[in-house]
Amino acid sequence: MSIFAELDVYQDAAPRMAAMNMALDEALLERATRASIRVYQWDHLALSFGYFGKYIDVAEYAVQRDSVRRWTGGGIVFHGDDLTYSVIIPASAEFFSESARSIYAAIHAALRDVLVASGKRAELASTNCRGSAVAGVGDPGAELTDPCYNERSLVKILDECFAQPVVADVMLNGRKVAGAAQRRTRRGLLQQGSIQQVELAQDFVPRFADELSTNWTAKELNKPTIDRATEIAKGKYQTAAWLRRR
């Protein structure tokens, strides 16, 4: 059964700097009138870490990787060989009314089904690391689903979360291959996910889109969205104030 009645699919072929990738997701959420998915690449080896992460825990990688603090929660994610995606659900969409956990599980179930159909023995995790959904500081009306956040080192949390994955993470042969983090605002919900350490078929993106909606349309990013993302990147994700806020 499709999750979305209709879906826009942005297969972003142009590799982009980390700050711009984050800004494009935010710009798409700002302007969303229909559910969408964007699949994207990185122009350098990159690292993203969650909104509540501490910069000191990733500082040693800053000279090696293009580092960025995400708007969503979660731990440290290394990018370069992964397939990264974002799902944007506007507040007007029926599915937006579902709980964050239900949305997380539904998107990952669709991903699992694509992997299973390609012959892989993928499944959803049934165990969870400690944590909870927490409110976004300084952003009224926002909620971050950050199931692995607490006051310990993010690197340690990452290790523990991959050993004891969050419920509904995608598993393959006993290891986590896909996880995600969310932010919900009055405008809608953003889920940013990464798929790692698994060989994906050439037609993975359209098959994933088929699982999410039987009525999807391929789209290209337009100039107003790119211009708005450039503005967000310069004012937020590229700044030291954002990167080192904690």
PAZAPA-4460 file (N, C-alpha, C; in steps of 0.05 Angstrom, whole numbers, plus 32768, in hexadecimal, padded with zeros to 4 digits):
% residues 246
    n_x    n_y    n_z   ca_x   ca_y   ca_z    c_x    c_y    c_z   seq   type   mol
   8011   7FE8   8000   8000   8000   8000   8012   8019   8000     1      M     A
   800C   802C   7FEF   801C   8044   7FED   8019   8056   8006     2      S     A
   802F   8063   800D   802F   8075   8023   8023   8090   801B     3      I     A
   802A   8099   8003   8022   80B4   7FF9   800F   80B1   7FE1     4      F     A
   7FFA   80C2   7FE1   7FE8   80C2   7FCA   7FF7   80CC   7FB1     5      A     A
   8009   80DF   7FB5   801A   80E9   7F9F   8035   80F1   7FAA     6      E     A
   8049   80F0   7F99   8065   80F4   7FA2   8075   8100   7F8C     7      L     A
   8085   8115   7F93   8099   8120   7F81   80B4   8113   7F87     8      D     A
   80C3   810C   7F72   80DC   80FE   7F75   80F2   810F   7F69     9      V     A
   8105   8118   7F79   811C   8127   7F70   8134   8116   7F72    10      Y     A
   813E   810D   7F5B   8157   80FD   7F5A   816D   8111   7F53    11      Q     A
   8179   811D   7F69   818B   8133   7F66   81A7   8129   7F5D    12      D     A
   81AC   812B   7F43   81C4   811F   7F38   81DD   812F   7F3D    13      A     A
   81DA   8149   7F44   81F2   815A   7F48   81FD   8157   7F65    14      A     A
   8215   814C   7F68   8221   814B   7F83   8223   8167   7F8F    15      P     A
   821D   8169   7FA9   821D   8183   7FB5   822C   8183   7FCF    16      R     A
   8235   819B   7FD8   8242   819E   7FF1   822E   8198   8007    17      M     A
   8239   8190   801F   8227   8187   8035   8213   819C   803D    18      A     A
   821C   81B5   8040   820A   81CA   8049   81F3   81CD   8035    19      A     A
   81F8   81CB   801B   81E3   81CF   8007   81D0   81B8   8007    20      M     A
   81DA   819F   800C   81C7   8189   800E   81B4   818C   8025    21      N     A
   81BE   8195   803C   81AC   819A   8052   8198   81B1   804C    22      M     A
   81A2   81C6   803F   8191   81DD   8039   817B   81D6   8025    23      A     A
   8182   81C5   8012   816D   81BE   7FFE   8157   81AE   800B    24      L     A
   815D   819D   801E   8148   818F   802C   8136   81A2   803B    25      D     A
   8142   81B6   8048   8132   81CA   8057   8121   81DB   8044    26      E     A
   812D   81E3   802D   811F   81F3   801A   8107   81E4   800E    27      A     A
   810A   81CA   8009   80F4   81BA   7FFF   80DE   81B8   8013    28      L     A
   80E5   81B5   802D   80D1   81B4   8042   80C1   81CF   8044    29      L     A
   80D0   81E5   8041   80C3   81FF   8042   80AD   8202   802C    30      E     A
   80B3   81F7   8015   80A2   81FC   7FFE   8090   81E5   7FF7    31      R     A
   8090   81D0   8007   8082   81B7   8000   8064   81BB   7FFF    32      A     A
   8058   81B1   7FEA   803A   81AF   7FE8   8032   8192   7FE3    33      T     A
   8046   8181   7FDB   8042   8165   7FD7   8059   8156   7FE4    34      R     A
   8054   813D   7FEC   806A   812D   7FF6   807F   812A   7FE1    35      A     A
   8099   8128   7FE9   80AE   8125   7FD6   80C5   8115   7FE2    36      S     A
   80D6   810A   7FD1   80EE   80FD   7FD9   8105   8108   7FC8    37      I     A
   811B   810F   7FD5   8133   8118   7FC6   8149   8104   7FCC    38      R     A
   8156   80FA   7FB7   816D   80E8   7FBA   8185   80F8   7FB1    39      V     A
   819B   80F9   7FC1   81B0   810B   7FBA   81CC   8100   7FC1    40      Y     A
   81E0   810F   7FB6   81FC   8107   7FB8   820C   811E   7FC5    41      Q     A
   8225   8118   7FCC   8237   812A   7FD9   8250   8130   7FC7    42      W     A
   8258   8149   7FC5   826F   814F   7FB4   828A   814A   7FC0    43      D     A
   828A   8145   7FDB   82A2   813D   7FE9   829A   8127   7FFD    44      H     A
   82AE   8118   8008   82A8   8108   801F   829D   811A   8034    45      L     A
   8287   8112   8041   8279   8124   8053   8272   8115   806D    46      A     A
   826A   8126   8080   8260   811C   809A   824A   812E   80A3    47      L     A
   8233   8122   80AB   821E   8132   80B6   8219   8127   80D3    48      S     A
   8211   813A   80E4   820A   8131   80FF   81F2   8140   8109    49      F     A
   81E3   8135   811C   81C9   813E   8124   81C8   8159   8131    50      G     A
   81B1   8165   8131   81AC   817F   813D   81B7   8182   8159    51      Y     A
   81B5   816D   8169   81BE   816F   8185   81DA   8165   8189    52      F     A
   81E8   815E   8174   8204   8154   8176   8217   816A   817F    53      G     A
   822D   8161   818A   8243   8173   8193   8259   8174   817E    54      K     A
   8260   818C   8176   8274   818F   8161   828E   8182   8169    55      Y     A
   8295   8183   8182   82AF   8178   818B   82B1   815A   8184    56      I     A
   829B   814C   8182   829B   8130   817B   82A1   812A   815E    57      D     A
   829E   813F   814D   82A4   813B   8130   82BB   814C   8126    58      V     A
   82C6   815D   8138   82DA   8170   8130   82F2   8163   8122    59      A     A
   82FA   814B   812B   8312   813E   8120   830E   8136   8103    60      E     A
   82F5   8134   80FA   82EF   812D   80DE   82ED   8145   80CC    61      Y     A
   82EC   815D   80D8   82E6   8175   80C8   82FA   817A   80B2    62      A     A
   8313   8172   80B6   8328   8177   80A1   8327   8162   808B    63      V     A
   8319   814C   8091   8317   8136   807D   82FD   8135   806E    64      Q     A
   82E8   8141   807A   82CD   813E   806F   82BF   8159   8070    65      R     A
   82AD   815D   805D   829B   8174   805D   8286   816F   8073    66      D     A
   8288   817D   8089   8277   8177   80A0   8260   818B   80A2    67      S     A
   8249   8181   80AB   8231   8192   80AE   821F   8187   80C4    68      V     A
   8213   819A   80D3   8200   8193   80E7   81E4   8191   80D9    69      R     A
   81D7   817B   80DD   81BC   8178   80D1   81A7   8188   80E1    70      R     A
   8191   818C   80D4   8179   8199   80E1   816A   8183   80EF    71      W     A
   816D   816A   80E7   8160   8153   80F4   8172   8149   810B    72      T     A
   8169   8135   811A   8178   812B   8130   818B   8115   8127    73      G     A
   8191   8102   813A   81A1   80EB   8133   81BF   80EF   8139    74      G     A
   81CF   80DB   8132   81EB   80DB   8137   81FC   80E2   811F    75      G     A
   8215   80D9   811F   8228   80DF   810A   8223   80CC   80F2    76      I     A
   8222   80D7   80DA   821F   80C7   80C2   8235   80CF   80AE    77      V     A
   8244   80BC   80A5   8259   80C1   8090   824C   80BE   8075    78      F     A
   8251   80D1   8063   8246   80D1   8049   825B   80D0   8033    79      H     A
   8254   80C5   801D   8266   80C3   8006   8260   80AA   7FF6    80      G     A
   825E   8093   8003   8257   807B   7FF5   823A   8073   7FFA    81      D     A
   822C   8082   800A   8210   807C   8011   81FD   8087   7FFC    82      D     A
   81E4   807E   7FFD   81CE   808B   7FEF   81BF   809B   8004    83      L     A
   81BD   80B5   8000   81B0   80C6   8013   8196   80D0   8008    84      T     A
   8182   80D2   8018   8168   80DB   800E   815A   80EC   8024    85      Y     A
   8147   80FB   801B   8135   8109   802D   8118   8105   8024    86      S     A
   8107   8101   8037   80EA   8100   8031   80DD   8118   803F    87      V     A
   80CE   8128   802F   80C0   8140   8039   80A2   813B   8038    88      I     A
   8095   813E   804F   8078   813B   8050   806C   8155   8059    89      I     A
   805D   8163   8048   8051   817C   8050   803B   8177   8065    90      P     A
   8035   818B   8075   8020   8189   8089   8005   8183   807D    91      A     A
   8001   818A   8064   7FE8   8186   8057   7FE3   8169   804F    92      S     A
   7FF9   8159   804E   7FF7   813D   8046   7FE9   812C   805C    93      A     A
   7FD9   8119   8054   7FCB   8109   8068   7FDE   80FA   807A    94      E     A
   7FF5   80F0   806F   8008   80E0   807E   8016   80F0   8094    95      F     A
   8016   810B   8092   8023   811C   80A5   8017   8118   80C1    96      F     A
   7FFE   8110   80C3   7FF1   810D   80DD   7FFA   80F4   80EC    97      S     A
   8008   80E2   80DE   8012   80CA   80EC   8029   80D2   80FF    98      E     A
   802E   80C0   8112   8044   80C6   8125   805F   80C4   8116    99      S     A
   8073   80D1   8122   808E   80D1   8116   8098   80B4   8114   100      A     A
   8093   80A4   8128   809C   8088   8127   808E   8078   8111   101      R     A
   8075   807D   810D   8066   806F   80F7   8070   8077   80DC   102      S     A
   8076   8091   80D8   8081   809A   80BF   809D   808E   80BA   103      I     A
   80AD   808E   80CF   80C8   8082   80CD   80C6   8065   80C4   104      Y     A
   80B5   8056   80D2   80B2   8039   80CC   80A7   8035   80B0   105      A     A
   8094   8045   80A7   8087   8041   808D   809B   8045   8076   106      A     A
   80AC   805A   8079   80C0   8060   8064   80D4   804A   8063   107      I     A
   80DD   8041   807B   80F1   802C   807C   80E6   8011   8072   108      H     A
   80CC   800D   8077   80BF   7FF4   806D   80BF   7FF4   804E   109      A     A
   80BA   800B   8042   80BB   800E   8025   80D7   8008   801B   110      A     A
   80EB   8012   8029   8107   800D   8021   810E   7FF0   8024   111      L     A
   8105   7FE4   803A   810A   7FC7   803E   80FE   7FB7   8028   112      R     A
   80E5   7FBE   8020   80D8   7FAE   800B   80E6   7FB0   7FF0   113      D     A
   80F2   7FC7   7FEA   8102   7FC9   7FD1   811A   7FB6   7FD3   114      V     A
   8128   7FB6   7FEA   813F   7FA5   7FED   8138   7F87   7FEB   115      L     A
   8122   7F80   7FF8   8118   7F64   7FF7   8112   7F5C   7FDB   116      V     A
   8105   7F6E   7FCC   80FD   7F68   7FB0   8115   7F64   7F9F   117      A     A
   812C   7F6F   7FA7   8145   7F6C   7F97   8155   7F54   7FA1   118      S     A
   814A   7F44   7FB3   8157   7F2C   7FBC   8167   7F2E   7FD6   119      G     A
   8165   7F44   7FE4   8174   7F48   7FFC   8162   7F41   8014   120      K     A
   816D   7F36   8029   815E   7F2D   8040   815D   7F44   8055   121      R     A
   8150   7F5A   804C   814E   7F71   805E   8136   7F6E   8070   122      A     A
   8139   7F7B   8088   8123   7F7B   809B   8125   7F94   80AC   123      E     A
   810F   7F9A   80BA   810F   7FB1   80CC   8118   7FA9   80E8   124      L     A
   8128   7FBA   80F5   8131   7FB4   8110   811A   7FB5   8123   125      A     A
   811B   7FA3   8137   8106   7FA2   814B   8110   7FAB   8166   126      S     A
   812A   7FB2   8168   8135   7FBC   8181   813C   7FD9   817F   127      T     A
   8141   7FE6   8195   8144   8003   8196   815B   800A   81AA   128      N     A
   816A   801F   81A3   817C   802A   81B6   816D   803F   81C7   129      C     A
   8178   8047   81DD   8169   8059   81EF   8167   8075   81E3   130      R     A
   8151   8083   81E9   814E   809E   81E0   8130   80A5   81DC   131      G     A
   812B   80BD   81D1   8110   80C5   81CE   810E   80DC   81B9   132      S     A
   80F6   80E3   81B1   80F2   80FB   81A1   80F4   8113   81B3   133      A     A
   8102   8128   81AA   8107   813F   81BA   8100   8158   81AB   134      V     A
   80F9   816D   81B9   80F0   8186   81AB   8108   8195   81A0   135      A     A
   8104   81A3   818A   8119   81B3   817E   811D   81CD   818C   136      G     A
   8133   81D1   8199   8139   81E9   81A8   813A   8201   8195   137      V     A
   812C   8216   819C   812D   822E   818B   811C   822D   8172   138      G     A
   810C   8218   816F   80FC   8215   8157   80E0   820D   815F   139      D     A
   80CF   8220   8168   80B4   8219   8172   80A5   8209   815D   140      P     A
   8097   81F5   8166   8087   81E5   8154   8096   81CF   8147   141      G     A
   80B0   81CC   814C   80C0   81B7   8140   80C5   81A0   8154   142      A     A
   80C7   8188   8148   80CD   8171   8158   80E2   8161   8149   143      E     A
   80F7   8158   8157   810B   8148   814B   8109   812C   8156   144      L     A
   8108   8119   8144   8109   80FD   814C   8126   80F5   814B   145      T     A
   8131   80F1   8163   814E   80EC   8166   8151   80D4   8179   146      D     A
   814B   80BC   8171   8148   80A6   8184   8162   809D   8191   147      P     A
   8179   80A7   8188   8192   809F   8194   81A0   80B5   81A4   148      C     A
   8192   80CC   81A8   819F   80E2   81B5   819E   80E0   81D4   149      Y     A
   81B5   80E5   81E0   81B7   80EB   81FC   81D2   80FA   8200   150      N     A
   81DB   80FC   8218   81F2   810D   821E   820D   80FF   8219   151      E     A
   820D   80E6   8210   8227   80D9   820C   8233   80E1   81F2   152      R     A
   824C   80D8   81ED   825A   80DE   81D5   824A   80D4   81BD   153      S     A
   8248   80E5   81A8   8239   80DD   8190   8246   80C5   8182   154      L     A
   8261   80C3   8183   826E   80AC   8177   8267   8092   8185   155      V     A
   8266   8093   819F   825E   807C   81AF   8241   8075   81A9   156      K     A
   8230   808A   81A7   8213   8086   81A1   8211   8078   8186   157      I     A
   8220   8082   8172   821F   8076   8157   8225   8058   8158   158      L     A
   823A   8051   8166   8241   8035   8169   822B   8025   8176   159      D     A
   8220   8030   818B   820B   8021   819A   81F1   801F   8189   160      E     A
   81EB   8034   817A   81D3   8034   816A   81D5   8020   8153   161      C     A
   81EC   801C   8148   81EF   8009   8133   81F0   7FED   813E   162      F     A
   81F9   7FEA   8157   81F8   7FD0   8165   81DB   7FC9   816E   163      A     A
   81CC   7FDD   8177   81B1   7FDA   8180   81A0   7FEF   8170   164      Q     A
   8199   7FE9   8158   818C   7FFD   8146   8171   8006   8151   165      P     A
   816A   801E   8147   8150   8029   814D   813B   8017   8140   166      V     A
   8124   8014   814E   810E   8005   8142   8107   8010   8127   167      V     A
   8105   7FFD   8113   80FD   8003   80F7   8115   800C   80E6   168      A     A
   812E   800C   80F1   8144   8010   80DF   8146   7FF7   80CD   169      D     A
   8152   7FFA   80B6   8154   7FE4   80A3   816D   7FD4   80A8   170      V     A
   816A   7FBA   80AB   8180   7FA8   80B1   8184   7F94   809A   171      M     A
   819D   7F8D   8097   81A5   7F79   8082   81BB   7F68   808E   172      L     A
   81B6   7F4E   8090   81C9   7F3B   809B   81D3   7F44   80B6   173      N     A
   81C0   7F4E   80C7   81C7   7F55   80E2   81D4   7F70   80E6   174      G     A
   81D6   7F80   80D1   81E2   7F9B   80D4   81D0   7FB0   80C9   175      R     A
   81D2   7FC7   80D5   81C1   7FDE   80CC   81CB   7FE9   80B2   176      K     A
   81BA   7FEC   809E   81C2   7FF7   8084   81B3   8011   807E   177      V     A
   819E   8017   808D   818F   8030   8088   8183   803B   80A2   178      A     A
   8188   8054   80A7   817C   8062   80BE   8174   807E   80B5   179      G     A
   8167   808D   80C6   815D   80A7   80BF   8158   80B8   80D8   180      A     A
   8153   80D1   80D4   814B   80E4   80E9   8137   80F7   80DE   181      A     A
   8127   8103   80F0   8110   8113   80E7   8110   812E   80F5   182      Q     A
   8101   8141   80E9   80F9   815A   80F5   80DC   815F   80EC   183      R     A
   80CB   8165   80FF   80AF   816D   80F9   80AB   818A   8100   184      R     A
   80A0   819A   80EE   809A   81B5   80F3   807C   81BA   80EB   185      T     A
   8073   81D3   80EF   8058   81D9   80E6   8054   81D6   80C8   186      R     A
   806A   81D8   80B9   8068   81D6   809C   8067   81B9   8092   187      R     A
   8074   81A7   80A2   8074   818B   8099   808A   817C   80A7   188      G     A
   8090   8165   809C   80A4   8153   80A8   80BA   814D   8094   189      L     A
   80D3   814E   809E   80EB   8147   808E   80F7   812E   809A   190      L     A
   80FB   8119   808A   810B   8102   8092   8123   8100   8080   191      Q     A
   813B   8100   808D   8154   80FD   807E   8160   80E2   8084   192      Q     A
   8166   80D3   806F   816F   80B8   8073   8188   80B1   8063   193      G     A
   8196   809D   806C   81AE   8094   805E   81AD   8075   805B   194      S     A
   81B4   806B   8044   81B5   804E   803E   81D2   8048   8039   195      I     A
   81DE   8035   8048   81FA   8030   8047   8200   8012   8047   196      Q     A
   8218   800C   803C   8223   7FF1   803D   8210   7FDC   8030   197      Q     A
   8202   7FE4   801B   81F1   7FD1   800D   81F1   7FD9   7FEF   198      V     A
   81F4   7FC5   7FDE   81F3   7FCB   7FC1   81D7   7FCF   7FB8   199      E     A
   81D2   7FE5   7FAB   81B7   7FEC   7FA2   81B5   7FE9   7F84   200      L     A
   819E   7FDF   7F7B   819A   7FDC   7F5E   8199   7FF7   7F50   201      A     A
   819F   7FF7   7F36   819F   8010   7F27   8184   801E   7F28   202      Q     A
   816F   800E   7F29   8154   801A   7F29   8149   801D   7F45   203      D     A
   815A   801F   7F59   8151   8020   7F75   813F   8038   7F7A   204      F     A
   8146   804F   7F70   8136   8067   7F76   8119   8065   7F6C   205      V     A
   8115   805E   7F52   80F9   805C   7F4A   80EA   8045   7F58   206      P     A
   80F8   8030   7F60   80EA   801A   7F6E   80E3   8023   7F8B   207      R     A
   80F4   8033   7F97   80EE   803E   7FB1   80D6   8051   7FAF   208      F     A
   80D6   8062   7F9A   80C0   8074   7F96   80A6   8064   7F92   209      A     A
   80A7   804E   7F83   808F   803E   7F7F   8084   8033   7F99   210      D     A
   8095   802C   7FAC   808C   8022   7FC6   807F   8039   7FD6   211      E     A
   8089   8051   7FD3   807E   8068   7FE2   8064   8072   7FD6   212      L     A
   8061   8070   7FBC   8049   807B   7FAF   8046   806E   7F93   213      S     A
   802E   8067   7F8B   8029   805E   7F70   8024   8075   7F5D   214      T     A
   8025   808D   7F68   8020   80A5   7F58   8037   80B9   7F5D   215      N     A
   804E   80B4   7F51   8065   80C6   7F56   806E   80D2   7F3B   216      W     A
   807A   80E9   7F3E   8083   80F9   7F27   80A1   8101   7F2B   217      T     A
   80B1   80FC   7F17   80CD   8104   7F17   80CE   8123   7F15   218      A     A
   80DE   8130   7F25   80E0   814D   7F26   80FD   8155   7F26   219      K     A
   8102   816E   7F1D   811C   817B   7F1F   811A   8193   7F32   220      E     A
   812F   8197   7F41   812F   81AE   7F53   812E   81C8   7F42   221      L     A
   811C   81DA   7F4A   811A   81F3   7F3A   812B   8209   7F46   222      N     A
   812F   821E   7F37   8140   8234   7F3F   8138   8241   7F59   223      K     A
   811E   8247   7F5E   8117   8253   7F77   811E   8242   7F8F   224      P     A
   811B   8227   7F8D   8123   8216   7FA3   8141   8216   7FA7   225      T     A
   8150   8215   7F92   816D   8215   7F94   8177   8230   7F9F   226      I     A
   816B   8246   7F96   8172   8260   7FA1   816C   8262   7FBF   227      D     A
   8155   8258   7FC7   814E   8259   7FE3   8161   8247   7FF3   228      R     A
   8168   8230   7FE8   817B   821F   7FF6   8196   822C   7FF9   229      A     A
   819F   823A   7FE4   81B9   8248   7FE6   81B8   825D   7FFC   230      T     A
   81A2   826A   7FFF   819E   827E   8015   81A0   8271   8030   231      E     A
   8192   825A   8033   8192   824B   804C   81AE   8241   8053   232      I     A
   81BB   8236   803F   81D6   822B   8043   81E9   8241   804D   233      A     A
   81E9   8258   8040   81FB   826E   8048   81F4   8279   8063   234      K     A
   81DB   827B   806A   81D3   8287   8084   81D3   8273   809B   235      G     A
   81D5   8259   8095   81D2   8245   80AA   81E7   8230   80A9   236      K     A
   81E4   821D   8095   81F4   8205   8096   8212   8209   8091   237      Y     A
   8219   821F   8083   8235   8225   807E   8242   8235   8095   238      Q     A
   8233   823D   80A8   823E   824F   80BD   824A   823F   80D4   239      T     A
   825F   824B   80DF   826C   823F   80F7   8258   823E   810E   240      A     A
   8247   8253   8110   8234   8254   8126   8222   823C   8126   241      A     A
   8219   8233   810E   8207   821B   810D   8218   8202   8112   242      W     A
   822E   81FF   8105   823E   81E7   8107   8248   81E2   8123   243      L     A
   824F   81F8   8132   825B   81F5   814C   8249   81FD   8162   244      R     A
   822F   81FD   815D   821B   8207   8171   821C   81F8   818B   245      R     A
   8226   81E0   818B   8228   81D1   81A4   8244   81C5   81A6   246      R     A
***
